[in-house]
Amino acid sequence: MSPEQHESLFIQHAQWFKHHFATGTFVLLGPYSDQQRAGLVIANVEHQDELTAILREDAYYPDLATYEVREFIPKMIAENLHQLQKA
């Protein structure tokens, strides 16, 4: 892959994240600090099929990104969650 192709895909990948964050589908996301090119996305969807369709829209999928989807049921949420955000 050429540097130009990589840059183009990265821009599309980042825009995809921003779009789904702005719509409220992705509620928390960021890279792992101990692993390059990997991270975590917490999404708010009704059904796993909805999330699967969204993941397929990613410019990195399926050749440059794989996703492990697991259902999560939050039982406690800290009121100060936003204070954990790092620049």
Secondary structure, DSSP 8 states (H G I E B T S, - for coil): --HHHHHHHHHHHHHHHHHHHHTTSEEEEEE-SSSTT-EEEEE--SSHHHHHHHHHT-TTTTTT--------------TTGGGG---
